[in-house]
Amino acid sequence: VTMMSSAVAARKAATRLPFSKQWLSIRHSSARAASASLTTVEGDDSHMHNGWAASLLAIAAATTVTTVIGTTTATPTLAEAREDIEEEEESTRILNWSGTHHVDLAPGTYHEPETQLELEALVADAYRKGQHIRPVGSALSPNGLAFDSRGMVCLSNLDKIVEINKDEMTVTVQAGARVSQVLDALRPHGLTLPNLASIAEQQIGGFVSVGAHGTGALIPPCDEFVTALTIVTPSENGVVKMTEATHGQLFRLARLGLGGLGILSEVTLKVIPAHRLVEQTSVLSRSEAKKQLPTLLKRHKHIRYMWVPYEDCVVVVTNDDENDLPLLGPGTEVSDGKGGKKKIVTAEDIKPKFSTDEQFKPLRDLLRKLLANKNDTSLDDDMINGMGFGDLRDVILASGNMLDPDHVKRCNKAEHAFWAKAGGIDLAPSDQKLQFDCGGQQWVYEVCFPSGTYGMPGTASIDFMEDLLKEIESSGLPAPAPIEQRWSSGSTSPLSPASVGPQVNESYDSKNSLFSWVGVIMYLPSEDFDPTGYRRQFITEFFKDKYCKLVRKVGEKYDIMCHWAKLEVSNDPNDSNAEVAASVRKHFGPSVVAAFNSARDKYDPKRILSSSVIDQVFDPK
């Protein structure tokens, strides 16, 4: 753990709030530290720290006067901004949220500009010197997509909500603003984002650049929410403002550009009226899930399946606007006052059928049994009873051999029993229901593939899952739950895993395209359960060498494409990921690869925004 100079830390402490978070763990005295002696430490607990976020939002609210947010100050020159740039005097280590990747940066190669002009000065200088300056957001990508030891820049300080336009139904923000900040700024105006990607701590720049997605058969991935953007490019083009009307395909490439065409500094997104969602959680058998899927996709605004390996169990979570509930969906049927019927949700509907103790009993009992078998008294009943679902699953798995199929099967069985009693109905604002507990640190591999159209979903979604589960269960692979399955409509961004391809004229199939997203996971033990790190190493090797290869094998006939933030590549011919980059190029085809590289020639001719993933996919040696 290294330290910045006291002078730099003291000056920046006067103007900045704490930045370093556990999902972006920075090993040095943060440029936003409260004092020169404050050091951030990497931790294994994945829970979010919201205290400083609340302070940040309170300050933002206090400075909001109109829908144009912020204050006006004298505009400095680019030369003055360049003088304000202070380089770190010590090396920096950044760890991603899942603890699967880290990067070490030499002094002077990691930057957190405080103003737009500072960013422009940094990029201009990097272009002139040929110095790498790879953009990173909140470092949530499990594959460390934004990491590059040659040089990085984080826009955490450029996080203003610039404008909320209720007439155009858009919000314009600096790219360093976190999704949660944007949601909180929209709430007083009765607005929200169209969808979320399970968590809300991404910076907006990363949120759109990697093609994040939520779930909903008629809702596209989040890059489609972008209506305008500004990129700072390391080229003679400098700062470039783009819309679909002004730049066409270049705009579509830049909004999901993997940080490779310019550093996103400002983004305008579509918004929708704020609303509450009725969430229903239920358990179906695999055959029931297969039979009902076409109906459920059309009936519900949001739907996800959570398959439990080795158990005849599919957890189904649906969400619908409380003012537009399907008649065959959750709730109580009443008169709509017009001679028809409608559904509403009452307090009785929301009342759980089973108590919390009844719901958690299978998991708690299994954990106590595992601890007793090891004569482990480190967790007493109060501690066990205070754990939530994700914590219990993490500790149960880590209390045994996480690569032992029988141990994983016991955990999955207890999880099935939990969900059988934890189902029911809930009601909350959409930005709360579309986020959910992802569990502790983990490896994630998520793929996307075409699944017909909204009108005719076809069978690919279920066929893929049946093939995958057959391979898992016949081989005895220790696959923990859940295998999560979500759906989206297509994207017109050429590099989206859900890309509908080049469209001269919009067709029915492209407008109504349906894509399925399937994610497999392996959890990683915390340091308490793995002080040497060997268990994490074995799990990592197994996940890459066995599980991911199995998913790719099953997915060959389904034209799968991995989520960009979960894509692992390697140029080592002996590595299990050695052929992945070539398969990605084949998936998108030479025309898309050439178009992206042509755009890079224009906006990043020296390739100083690149990363290992981008280099291997688009610039194979």
C-alpha positions, 0 to 999 in steps of 0.5 A: 500500500503506497501513499501520495504526497501530503501536499497533493492529498491535502489540496484535493481533500479540500474539494473532493469527497471520498471516491474509492469503493470496494468494487473499485479498490485503489491501493494508494492514498486516494486523490479524494481521501479525507486526509493525507494519511487515509489508505483504502484497503481491499476487502472481500465483503461485496456490500455497497458502502452508501454513507458517502454516497448519501452525502454526495447526493445531499450535496447534489440536491443542495446545489440543484436550482432548476433542471439545469444542474450545477453552478456557473464559474469562470471558464479556465483555459486549456493551458490553465487546466493543464497546469492544474493536473497533478500526477500521482507520486506513487504507484497505484493498484486497482482491484475490480469488484469481483476480485478477479482482476487487478492492475498496477500502474506506475507513478504518473500513469493513473489520473482522476481529472477534476474538470472537463478541461483537465480531461481534455488537457490530459488526453491532448498531452497523452496523444502528443506523447503517445502515452496510454490513457485507458478509461475506467469507470467503477471497475465493475466488469468481471473481466477487468475490461478497462484495465491497462497497466500502461495508463488509465483515467477515471472520471469519478470527479466528472459526475454532474447531472447537467440537465433534465429535460422533461419536454424531450424526456432526456437527462444529460450527465457527465459520464462519471456520474453513477447510475444511482446518482442519476436515478436519485436526481431524476426522482424529484422530477417523476422520472427514471431510467428505462431499465437497469443492469441488476446493480446501479453503481456503474458510472454512466460511461461504462454502463453504456460502453459495454452494452449493459442490459436488464431484462424485458422482451421489449426493452433493448440493452442500455446503449439504446437509451443514448441519444447524444454523447461527447467523446474526448479523442486522442486525435486531431479531432479533439472533442467530438459531439455525436448524435444519430443524425450527425454521425450515424454509424459512428455514433452507434459505434461510439456509444457502445465503443468499449472505451476505444474510440474516445473517452466519454465525457457527457451522455444524454439518455432517454428517461421514462415516467417514474413508476412502481413495479409489482414483483412476483417471485415463484418457483416452476418445474423445468417443464412448466418453465419451458411451457409457460415461457412464450406466454410469460415473455409477452405477459410481463414487462420484465422477467428473469429465470434462475435455474438451479442445477441438479434441482427441478427448480426454476425461480421466476421473477416478474415485474410489471407496472402497478397501473398496468398489471396483466389480468392473469398476473399477480394481484387482486382483480377489481372493477376498472369502473368502465365495465371491465376488470383490472388488477391491483395489489393489496396489503393482503397480496403482499403479506408473505405466506411464510415467516422469515425464519421459515424461509431461511431455515433450510439454509441456516440448518445446512450451514449449522450442519457444515460448521458442526462437522468441522467443529467450527464455532466461529459463527454463533446463532445470532450471527447466522440468523443475521445473515441475508440470503446471499451471505448464507449462500456464500458462507455455505459454499465456502464452508466446504469444498467449492469444487465438490459436486456433492457439496454444491448439490447440497447447497443448491437443494437448500436454495431450492427449499428457500425459494419454495417458501420465499416466493410472493408479491412485492411492490416498490419503485422500479429503480429498487426492484430492478436491482437485486443481490448478486452475491459475493465475489464471483467469476461470471460468464454471460452469453447472448444469443438470438431467440426469435422475435417477440411475436414468435419467441421460438425454442432457442432460449429453452433448448440452450438451457436444456443442452447446458444443464444436460452437459453440466449434470451428466459430467458432474460439474460443480455448478452453483445456483443460479444460472440466470437467464434474462431477455432483451430486444435487439440493439442497433449498436454494431458491437452489441452482443444483441446487435440486429446487424446493419439495417438499411430499412427497419424490418419486423424481425429487427424491430421485434428481435428477441435475445436471451442472456444466460450467465453462469457463475462460480463464487469465490471464498473470502479471505477468512475462508482462503487466507492463502488464496489457493482456493480462489486460484483453483476455482478460477482455473476450473471455471475458465478451463471447464465451465466456460469451455462447456458453455462455449461448446454448448453455444456453438450452434446458437451463435452465442456472443459473450457479454463484453464485460465478461469476455476473457481472452488470451494470446497464450496458445496453451490457455483455455481462452486462446481461441476466444478472440478469433471466435468474437471476430468471426461472430461480428464479421469482417465488416463490423471489425473493419468499421470499428478499426476505421473509427479507431484510426480516426479517433485513436490513431495511436491506439492509446485507449486500447486494452488487452481485450480490444487489442486481441479481438481487433488488432490480432498480431 
